[in-house]
Amino acid sequence: MVKRTYRKGLSPQYLNKLESAGKGLCMFYYAKIIKQDGDFLVSFPDLVNINTYGNTLEDALKNAAEALNGSLEADFEYGYKLPEARTRQGRGLYPVEVFPHIEIAYMLRQLRNGYSQKEIAGRLGISQQAYQKLENPRKCNPTMKTLEKISSVLNKKLEVTFV
């Protein structure tokens, strides 16, 4: 099942309740934000190479999203496996959402599950190059019809949710 949910502004406690209830949440990582010398310093416990800051908490969260997604996009494009995001609780932890185009590319790669891009492309009736773009977060821009076709070929249910 592929499900997309937008959760802007929800508290970590609420997200944890949703997650434990089995709701299909979109992909996110927790940022640790601490105030130091008037700035808000950001790090990611699951992604030690990403650090940023902001003059306000709002700026820090915006910069965290840009840093997280820029790093994931580059790492994923080079074929690195994305680290598993763990549910975290505690003071100063904020969920930062992975942008949809990165999440979709990641899901497609996971759903392919052992099949080659060429095999999936053949089932979809498109070229391998066209399918490669779907798994590249910098070029991924599938239409709903394409996602419906992919879900059918992979025998998965497609759900899109706005919350």
N, C-alpha and C positions, 0 to 999 in steps of 0.2 A: 504494500500500500504506500502511495506517495501522498503526503498531506502537507499543505503549506498553511501555516497560521501566523498572523502578524500580531505581536504582543507588545507594542510600544507602550511604555509607561507602567507595566505591571511590576509589582514588587517581587523580589526573589522568593518570599514566602508563598505568594500566590502561585508563582510558577512551579514551585515544588509541590504544592497541592495538586495542580493540574497534572504535573508529570506523574505523580504517584497514583493519580486516578486513571492513568492510561490514555489521556488525551494526546492526540498527535500534535506535538509541538514542533516548531521549526528548530533548526540547529542553532545553538548559541554556546558561547564560552563565557565563563565568569571572569570579570576584571576585578582586581584588588585595587582600590583607590584609597590613598592616604593623603592627608593634608600635611604638607611640610614646607615651612618657610613661605607661607602664603600661596603656594601652588598646590595643585592636586596631582600627585604622581600616580601613574597607572602601570600596572603589570598584570600579566596573565599567568596564574599558577600552572595551567596546562600547556602554556606556550612560552617558555622562558626567554625566547629571543625577541619578544615584542614588549616594548616599553614606550610610553609617551607621557604627556602631561597636559594640563590645562590651567588657565588662570581661575576658572570657576569649575564647579562640579559639572555643569552642563557642557562646557568646553572640553573637559576631560573625557566625558562620555562620548562626545562627537569625535574627538581625536582617537579614542579607543576603538570606535567602530571603523574608522578609516585605516588605522594601523593594523587591526586584526584582519580586516578583509583584504587589504593590500598584500599582507604577508601570506595569507591563505591562498589567495589567487595565484601568486607567484609560485609558491611551493607546490600547489596542486598542478599547475601548468607544467612544471618540471617533473611531474610524476611522483612526487613525494606523497606518502599516505598521510592524510590529516589525522592528527592525534585525537584520541577519544576525549570528548569533553565530559568532565565529571560534574555531578551535582554537588554544589558546595553551599555551605551555610556559614554565616558569620558576619561580623561587622565589616563594613567597607567593601562587600562583594556585590557586584552589579552584573546582571546578565547582558551580554553584548551579542546581538543577533548577527548571524552570518547572512550576507546579502543573498537574495533569492537566486541570482544567476550562478553563484558559486555553489550553493546548496543543490541546485538542479543538476549541475555538471557532476557533482560528487555523487548524488543519488543514482544518476544514470550509469556511472562507472560501477557502483556497487551492485546495481540491479543486473548488469550484464553478466555477473557471476560466472566467470570461466569461459564465456563465449568471446570470440574475437570481435573486434569492431566490424570486420569484414562480414562475419556471419550475421550480426545484428543488422547491418546495413542492407544485406541481401534480403533478409526477412521483411525489412521496411520498404524495400524497393527504391533505395537511394544509394548514392555512391558512398564508398568508405570515407572519402574526404568530407562529404556532407555530414556523416555521422560523427567524424572526429571533431568537427566544430561544436557539436552538441555536448561533448565531454570536455571542452576547453572553456574555462570560465570567462576568458576574455572574448570569446566568440560565441558563447552559448546564448541563443535567443530563440528558443523553440516556440512555435505557435501552439495554441491549445489543441489544434487538430493533430499536430505532430506528437504532442504528449499523449493524446488519446490513442494514437496509432502505436506508439511505443508501449503503452500499458497493455494494449491488446496483444501485441507480439510477445511480450514478456509474461503474459497471463497475470497481470497485476491490476488492481483497482486504482483508479486515479481520483483523488479528492482534492479540491481546492477550497480553502476556507478563509474567510476574512473575519476577524474577530475585533 
